[in-house]
Amino acid sequence: MIWKENRENAYCEITPAILSLKEQWEKKNYIDPKLYKEYNVKRGLRNEDGRGVLTGLTRVAEIQSYNVYMDAADREHIAPSDGILYYRGIDCREIVKGSAKRGRFAFEEAAYLLLFGELPTMEQLQDFCVQLASYRTLPTNFFRDVILKNPPQDLMNTMQRAILTLFCYDDKPNDIGLENVLRQCLQLMSNMPVLAIYAYQAWRYSQGESLFIHVPLPELSTAENFLRMLREDRSYTELEARTLDVALVLHADHGGGNNSTFTNHVVTSSGTDTYSAIAAAMASLKGPRHGGANSKVMAMMSDIKTHVRDWADEDCVADYLTRILNKEAFDGSGLIYGLGHAVYTKTDPRCEVFRDYVTRLANEKHRERELALYSSVERIGKQLLMERQHKNVLSTNIDFYSGFVYEMLGLPMELYTPLFAVARISGWSAHRMEELSGGGKLIRPRYECVEEHRSYTPMERR
């Protein structure tokens, strides 16, 4: 009877029957928070000091964010330190600097390093770029039949659907031999920017905008092609392309424990196909607690711009940030988005690299006044947070500035998280290969059931 009632209403309507079932669910699904401590549950797979629970080993990437020392009583303590992000043991900041000095784009070089463990020679890098360019094409009529015919409400879901549909075009979709998985990963890595841009163009078209589709050029880098395919006139400046390239490098990987990469490890450990594993990682990245943080920063900064009378008056800025922290302004969460990080304690190295490009791009776009506001919010907001949290240091997340950069590049907010996926698939691919090659076990942690045992009650006695 309930199913018939739902069928007669709109598909997405919340019916009285659903509300009744939801109330029934609430009666039997409360777990007292005290039980988590009683059972020593590592919520979020984190220890009490905030460090992640060790669940695996990797050679792909490493985050250094604190120093550990022992006191006189032989107790372990954590001391904040400047953050370092290593790709295959190499500081990612050096990768950016090294390519910039020689006028190269760095993302392809970083992707090669993450996958194969060594920096490529010039010949290896050229061959790798040629390989990626040869894969940067979708099957015939794929855009029309898969993307355009089902206008996206969310680009990430559209990209997931497209990735899962590509399974059907693969002659060996379930083959998890390393050579076949590598081929699949390279193809998906090549086509991720194409899927992101084409999904966005289909969304624009569904909103009544004109449709224009530009084919990627094989001689261009990932960053250049992304901007070229996005813009109607296909033009971009050197600084725009290099800034986007740096953003891709800095988001390419973040260790095996970040949510989407760990999801990739978990799903890969089951022996499933590459398309399913990458789609699962995409599902994780879509979540606002993971890939959507820069959108939150942008919304917050827009609110600050509206409500702070004088952007140059630090007292006005401090007063409004205090209201945000007191849950009296913006979204009522009491959070200043982009300040603080789950892993980094003192500095986020990605943010430190990005600062120079943010400044240069703001100067090129004549957005210095807004950059000054960002700087004030960062400095004042960190001070307010440290006072409340009784901390001496607090890192600024790369998400604090990345949204501002994307806005200056003319990227619509709908593309922020998809762009994250364009970068992170290089890391996902490296970790998937590593999980498969390691011959590890099916990842299966334990959940303690706290429901009381009881007897079955016959229907007539319920």
C-alpha positions as CSV (number, residue, x, y, z in Angstrom):
1,M,0.0,0.0,0.0
2,I,2.8,2.4,0.8
3,W,4.5,1.6,-2.5
4,K,1.3,2.3,-4.4
5,E,0.9,5.6,-2.6
6,N,4.5,6.7,-3.5
7,R,4.0,5.7,-7.1
8,E,1.0,8.0,-7.4
9,N,2.9,11.0,-6.0
10,A,5.9,12.8,-7.5
11,Y,9.0,10.6,-7.5
12,C,11.0,12.8,-5.1
13,E,8.1,13.7,-2.7
14,I,8.5,13.1,1.0
15,T,5.2,11.4,1.8
16,P,3.5,11.0,5.2
17,A,4.5,7.3,5.0
18,I,8.1,8.2,4.6
19,L,7.9,10.6,7.6
20,S,6.3,7.8,9.7
21,L,9.0,5.3,8.8
22,K,11.7,7.9,9.6
23,E,10.2,8.4,13.1
24,Q,10.2,4.6,13.5
25,W,13.9,4.5,12.5
26,E,14.8,7.2,15.0
27,K,13.3,5.2,17.9
28,K,15.7,2.3,17.4
29,N,18.9,3.8,16.1
30,Y,20.3,6.0,18.8
31,I,23.8,5.1,20.1
32,D,24.9,6.8,23.3
33,P,28.2,8.7,22.5
34,K,29.6,7.4,25.8
35,L,29.7,3.9,24.4
36,Y,32.3,5.0,21.8
37,K,34.8,5.7,24.6
38,E,33.8,2.6,26.6
39,Y,34.5,0.4,23.6
40,N,37.6,2.4,22.7
41,V,36.3,3.1,19.2
42,K,38.6,5.0,16.9
43,R,35.9,7.3,15.4
44,G,36.9,8.5,12.0
45,L,39.8,6.0,12.2
46,R,41.6,8.5,14.4
47,N,43.4,8.1,17.7
48,E,42.5,10.4,20.6
49,D,45.3,12.8,19.7
50,G,43.9,13.3,16.2
51,R,46.4,11.1,14.4
52,G,45.0,8.6,12.0
53,V,45.0,4.9,12.8
54,L,47.7,3.1,10.9
55,T,45.9,0.8,8.4
56,G,48.4,0.3,5.7
57,L,51.8,1.1,4.1
58,T,52.4,3.1,0.9
59,R,55.3,4.4,-1.1
60,V,53.2,6.9,-3.1
61,A,53.0,9.9,-0.9
62,E,53.7,11.1,2.7
63,I,52.5,13.9,4.8
64,Q,54.8,15.3,7.5
65,S,52.9,17.6,9.8
66,Y,54.3,17.1,13.4
67,N,57.2,15.9,15.4
68,V,56.8,13.1,18.0
69,Y,59.0,13.2,21.2
70,M,59.0,11.3,24.5
71,D,59.0,13.2,27.9
72,A,60.8,12.2,31.1
73,A,57.9,9.9,32.0
74,D,58.3,8.1,28.7
75,R,55.0,9.5,27.4
76,E,54.6,10.3,23.8
77,H,53.8,13.9,22.8
78,I,53.2,15.7,19.5
79,A,55.0,19.0,18.6
80,P,53.6,21.1,15.7
81,S,55.9,21.5,12.7
82,D,55.9,23.0,9.2
83,G,54.1,20.7,6.9
84,I,55.8,18.8,4.0
85,L,54.0,16.8,1.3
86,Y,56.2,14.2,-0.4
87,Y,55.5,12.6,-3.7
88,R,57.5,9.4,-3.8
89,G,59.9,10.9,-1.3
90,I,60.3,14.2,-3.1
91,D,59.0,17.5,-1.6
92,C,56.1,18.5,-3.9
93,R,57.3,22.1,-3.6
94,E,60.5,21.2,-5.4
95,I,58.5,19.6,-8.2
96,V,56.7,22.9,-8.8
97,K,59.9,25.0,-8.6
98,G,61.9,22.6,-10.8
99,S,59.4,22.7,-13.7
100,A,58.8,26.4,-13.4
101,K,62.5,27.2,-13.7
102,R,62.6,25.3,-17.0
103,G,59.3,26.6,-18.4
104,R,57.6,23.2,-18.2
105,F,54.1,22.4,-17.0
106,A,54.5,20.2,-13.9
107,F,51.3,18.2,-13.6
108,E,52.2,15.5,-16.1
109,E,55.6,15.2,-14.5
110,A,54.1,14.8,-11.0
111,A,51.6,12.2,-12.3
112,Y,54.4,10.2,-13.9
113,L,56.3,10.3,-10.6
114,L,53.3,9.2,-8.5
115,L,52.6,6.3,-10.9
116,F,56.1,5.0,-11.6
117,G,58.2,6.1,-8.6
118,E,60.8,8.1,-10.5
119,L,61.1,11.5,-12.1
120,P,60.9,11.1,-15.8
121,T,63.7,11.9,-18.2
122,M,62.8,14.4,-21.0
123,E,62.2,11.5,-23.4
124,Q,60.1,9.6,-20.9
125,L,58.0,12.7,-20.1
126,Q,57.4,13.4,-23.8
127,D,56.4,9.7,-24.4
128,F,54.1,9.9,-21.4
129,C,52.4,13.1,-22.6
130,V,52.0,11.5,-26.1
131,Q,50.4,8.5,-24.5
132,L,48.0,10.6,-22.5
133,A,47.1,12.7,-25.5
134,S,46.3,9.5,-27.6
135,Y,43.8,8.5,-24.9
136,R,42.2,11.9,-24.6
137,T,39.1,11.1,-26.6
138,L,35.7,9.7,-25.7
139,P,33.9,6.9,-27.7
140,T,31.9,8.0,-30.7
141,N,28.7,9.8,-29.7
142,F,29.5,9.3,-26.0
143,F,28.9,13.0,-25.2
144,R,25.5,13.0,-27.0
145,D,24.3,9.6,-25.7
146,V,25.6,9.6,-22.2
147,I,26.1,13.2,-21.1
148,L,23.9,15.5,-23.1
149,K,20.8,13.3,-23.0
150,N,20.8,13.2,-19.2
151,P,21.5,16.8,-18.2
152,P,23.4,16.9,-14.9
153,Q,22.1,18.3,-11.7
154,D,25.6,17.8,-10.2
155,L,28.7,17.4,-12.3
156,M,30.3,14.9,-10.0
157,N,27.4,12.5,-10.4
158,T,27.4,13.0,-14.1
159,M,31.1,12.2,-14.2
160,Q,30.6,9.1,-12.1
161,R,27.9,7.9,-14.4
162,A,30.1,8.5,-17.4
163,I,33.0,6.6,-15.8
164,L,30.8,3.6,-15.0
165,T,29.4,3.7,-18.6
166,L,32.9,3.6,-20.0
167,F,33.1,0.1,-18.5
168,C,30.7,-1.0,-21.3
169,Y,33.1,0.3,-24.0
170,D,36.1,-1.7,-22.6
171,D,36.9,-5.1,-24.1
172,K,38.5,-6.2,-20.8
173,P,36.7,-4.2,-18.1
174,N,37.1,-6.8,-15.3
175,D,40.7,-7.7,-16.0
176,I,42.7,-6.6,-12.9
177,G,46.1,-7.5,-14.3
178,L,48.5,-4.6,-13.7
179,E,49.1,-3.9,-17.4
180,N,45.4,-3.7,-18.1
181,V,44.7,-1.6,-15.0
182,L,47.5,0.8,-15.9
183,R,46.0,1.2,-19.4
184,Q,42.5,1.9,-17.8
185,C,44.0,4.4,-15.3
186,L,45.8,6.3,-18.0
187,Q,42.7,6.4,-20.2
188,L,40.6,7.7,-17.3
189,M,43.4,10.2,-16.2
190,S,43.4,11.5,-19.8
191,N,39.6,11.8,-20.1
192,M,38.8,13.2,-16.6
193,P,39.3,16.9,-17.7
194,V,37.2,16.1,-20.8
195,L,34.4,14.6,-18.8
196,A,34.4,17.5,-16.4
197,I,34.2,20.2,-19.1
198,Y,31.7,18.4,-21.2
199,A,29.5,17.7,-18.2
200,Y,29.6,21.5,-17.4
201,Q,28.8,22.4,-21.0
202,A,25.8,20.0,-20.9
203,W,24.7,21.6,-17.6
204,R,24.9,25.1,-19.2
205,Y,22.9,23.9,-22.2
206,S,20.2,22.5,-19.8
207,Q,20.0,26.0,-18.2
208,G,19.3,27.7,-21.6
209,E,22.8,28.7,-22.4
210,S,24.5,28.2,-25.8
211,L,26.3,24.9,-26.3
212,F,29.9,24.9,-27.5
213,I,32.3,21.9,-27.4
214,H,36.0,22.3,-28.1
215,V,38.1,19.2,-28.8
216,P,41.4,19.0,-26.7
217,L,44.6,19.5,-28.6
218,P,47.3,16.8,-28.2
219,E,50.2,19.2,-27.9
220,L,48.7,21.0,-24.9
221,S,49.1,20.2,-21.2
222,T,46.2,19.2,-19.0
223,A,45.9,22.7,-17.6
224,E,46.0,24.4,-21.0
225,N,43.4,22.0,-22.4
226,F,41.1,22.5,-19.4
227,L,41.0,26.3,-19.9
228,R,40.8,26.0,-23.7
229,M,37.8,23.6,-23.6
230,L,36.1,25.7,-20.9
231,R,36.2,29.1,-22.7
232,E,34.2,30.0,-25.7
233,D,37.1,31.9,-27.3
234,R,39.6,29.1,-26.3
235,S,42.1,31.7,-25.1
236,Y,44.1,31.9,-21.8
237,T,47.2,33.7,-20.5
238,E,50.5,32.0,-19.7
239,L,50.0,32.8,-16.0
240,E,46.5,31.4,-15.9
241,A,47.6,28.1,-17.3
242,R,50.6,27.9,-15.0
243,T,48.5,28.7,-11.9
244,L,46.0,26.0,-12.8
245,D,48.9,23.6,-13.5
246,V,50.3,24.2,-10.0
247,A,46.9,23.7,-8.5
248,L,46.7,20.3,-10.2
249,V,50.1,19.3,-8.9
250,L,49.2,20.3,-5.3
251,H,46.0,18.3,-5.4
252,A,47.4,15.2,-7.2
253,D,47.8,13.2,-4.0
254,H,47.6,13.5,-0.2
255,G,48.7,10.2,1.2
256,G,46.8,7.0,1.5
257,G,44.6,8.1,4.4
258,N,42.5,10.9,2.8
259,N,38.9,9.8,2.5
260,S,38.7,9.3,-1.3
261,T,42.0,7.5,-1.6
262,F,41.2,5.3,1.4
263,T,37.8,4.6,-0.3
264,N,39.8,3.6,-3.4
265,H,42.0,1.3,-1.4
266,V,38.9,-0.3,0.3
267,V,37.1,-0.9,-2.9
268,T,40.2,-2.1,-4.8
269,S,40.9,-4.6,-2.1
270,S,37.6,-6.4,-3.0
271,G,39.0,-7.2,-6.5
272,T,36.5,-5.0,-8.3
273,D,37.1,-3.3,-11.6
274,T,38.9,0.1,-12.2
275,Y,35.8,2.0,-13.2
276,S,34.0,1.0,-10.0
277,A,36.9,1.9,-7.8
278,I,37.4,5.3,-9.4
279,A,33.6,6.0,-9.3
280,A,33.7,5.1,-5.6
281,A,36.5,7.6,-5.0
282,M,34.6,10.2,-6.8
283,A,31.6,9.6,-4.5
284,S,33.8,10.3,-1.5
285,L,35.4,13.4,-3.0
286,K,31.9,14.9,-3.7
287,G,31.2,15.1,0.0
288,P,31.4,18.7,1.4
289,R,33.7,17.4,4.2
290,H,36.3,16.4,1.6
291,G,36.3,17.9,-1.8
292,G,33.8,20.7,-1.4
293,A,35.7,22.8,1.2
294,N,36.8,25.5,-1.2
295,S,33.2,26.2,-2.2
296,K,32.4,26.7,1.5
297,V,35.2,29.3,1.7
298,M,33.9,31.1,-1.3
299,A,30.4,31.2,0.1
300,M,31.8,32.5,3.4
301,M,33.9,35.2,1.8
302,S,30.9,36.3,-0.3
303,D,29.0,36.7,2.9
304,I,31.9,38.7,4.5
305,K,32.1,41.0,1.5
306,T,28.4,41.7,1.8
307,H,28.3,42.4,5.5
308,V,31.7,44.0,6.4
309,R,31.3,47.7,5.7
310,D,34.9,48.6,5.3
311,W,37.2,45.7,4.1
312,A,40.3,47.7,5.1
313,D,39.1,48.2,8.7
314,E,40.5,45.3,10.7
315,D,38.1,46.0,13.6
316,C,35.2,45.5,11.3
317,V,36.6,42.3,10.0
318,A,37.4,41.0,13.5
319,D,33.8,41.9,14.7
320,Y,32.2,40.0,11.9
321,L,34.5,37.0,12.2
322,T,33.6,36.9,15.9
323,R,30.0,36.8,15.0
324,I,30.7,33.9,12.7
325,L,32.5,32.0,15.5
326,N,29.6,32.7,17.8
327,K,27.2,31.2,15.3
328,E,25.5,34.5,14.8
329,A,26.4,35.0,11.2
330,F,26.9,33.2,7.9
331,D,25.7,29.5,8.1
332,G,25.5,29.2,11.9
333,S,28.2,26.5,12.0
334,G,30.6,28.6,14.1
335,L,33.4,27.7,11.6
336,I,35.8,29.9,9.7
337,Y,36.3,27.7,6.6
338,G,39.8,27.2,5.3
339,L,41.5,27.8,8.6
340,G,42.9,24.7,10.3
341,H,43.5,21.3,8.9
342,A,42.8,17.7,10.0
343,V,46.4,16.7,9.4
344,Y,48.6,19.8,9.2
345,T,49.5,21.5,12.5
346,K,51.6,24.6,11.7
347,T,51.6,25.1,7.9
348,D,50.0,23.5,4.9
349,P,52.8,23.3,2.4
350,R,50.4,23.4,-0.5
351,C,49.1,26.8,0.6
352,E,52.6,28.2,1.0
353,V,53.4,27.3,-2.6
354,F,50.1,28.7,-3.8
355,R,50.5,32.1,-2.2
356,D,52.9,33.4,-4.8
357,Y,50.6,32.4,-7.7
358,V,47.6,33.9,-5.9
359,T,49.3,37.2,-5.6
360,R,50.6,37.2,-9.2
361,L,47.1,36.3,-10.5
362,A,45.4,38.9,-8.4
363,N,47.7,41.5,-9.8
364,E,47.1,40.4,-13.3
365,K,43.3,40.5,-12.7
366,H,43.3,43.7,-10.7
367,R,41.9,42.0,-7.7
368,E,44.3,43.3,-5.1
369,R,41.6,44.7,-2.9
370,E,40.0,41.3,-2.5
371,L,43.3,39.6,-1.9
372,A,43.9,42.1,0.9
373,L,40.6,41.1,2.5
374,Y,41.5,37.4,2.2
375,S,44.8,38.1,4.0
376,S,43.0,40.0,6.8
377,V,40.5,37.2,7.3
378,E,43.3,34.7,7.3
379,R,45.5,36.6,9.9
380,I,42.6,37.8,12.1
381,G,40.6,34.6,11.9
382,K,43.6,32.4,12.9
383,Q,44.3,34.7,15.9
384,L,40.7,34.4,17.0
385,L,40.6,30.6,16.6
386,M,43.9,30.1,18.4
387,E,42.6,32.1,21.4
388,R,39.5,30.1,21.5
389,Q,41.2,26.7,21.0
390,H,44.1,27.6,23.3
391,K,46.6,26.8,20.5
392,N,49.9,28.5,19.6
393,V,49.8,27.6,15.9
394,L,47.1,26.9,13.2
395,S,47.6,26.1,9.6
396,T,45.8,27.8,6.6
397,N,44.3,25.1,4.4
398,I,45.0,25.4,0.6
399,D,41.2,25.5,0.2
400,F,41.2,29.0,1.7
401,Y,42.8,30.4,-1.4
402,S,42.0,27.8,-4.1
403,G,38.4,29.0,-4.6
404,F,39.6,32.6,-5.0
405,V,42.1,31.4,-7.6
406,Y,39.5,29.4,-9.5
407,E,37.1,32.4,-9.5
408,M,39.9,34.6,-10.9
409,L,40.4,32.0,-13.6
410,G,36.8,32.3,-14.5
411,L,35.9,28.8,-13.4
412,P,32.3,28.4,-12.2
413,M,31.8,27.0,-8.8
414,E,30.2,23.9,-10.3
415,L,33.6,22.9,-11.6
416,Y,35.6,23.3,-8.4
417,T,35.2,19.7,-7.1
418,P,35.4,18.1,-10.6
419,L,38.7,19.9,-11.0
420,F,39.9,18.3,-7.8
421,A,39.1,14.9,-9.4
422,V,41.0,15.9,-12.5
423,A,44.1,16.2,-10.3
424,R,43.5,13.5,-7.7
425,I,42.9,10.7,-10.2
426,S,46.7,10.5,-10.7
427,G,47.0,9.7,-7.0
428,W,44.0,7.3,-7.0
429,S,45.6,5.4,-10.0
430,A,48.9,5.1,-8.2
431,H,47.3,3.8,-5.0
432,R,45.0,1.4,-6.9
433,M,48.1,-0.1,-8.6
434,E,49.9,-0.3,-5.3
435,E,46.9,-2.0,-3.6
436,L,46.6,-4.6,-6.3
437,S,50.3,-5.3,-6.5
438,G,50.7,-5.7,-2.8
439,G,48.5,-8.8,-2.6
440,G,46.8,-7.4,0.5
441,K,43.7,-8.7,2.2
442,L,40.1,-7.6,1.8
443,I,39.9,-4.5,4.0
444,R,37.3,-5.3,6.7
445,P,37.4,-3.4,10.0
446,R,35.3,-4.5,12.9
447,Y,32.1,-2.8,14.2
448,E,30.9,-3.7,17.7
449,C,27.1,-4.3,17.9
450,V,25.6,-2.7,21.0
451,E,22.0,-3.9,20.4
452,E,20.6,-6.2,23.1
453,H,19.8,-9.8,22.2
454,R,16.1,-10.6,22.3
455,S,13.6,-13.3,21.2
456,Y,11.5,-13.3,18.1
457,T,7.9,-12.0,18.7
458,P,5.1,-13.7,16.7
459,M,3.0,-11.3,14.6
460,E,-0.1,-11.7,16.7
461,R,1.7,-10.5,19.9
462,R,3.4,-7.4,18.4
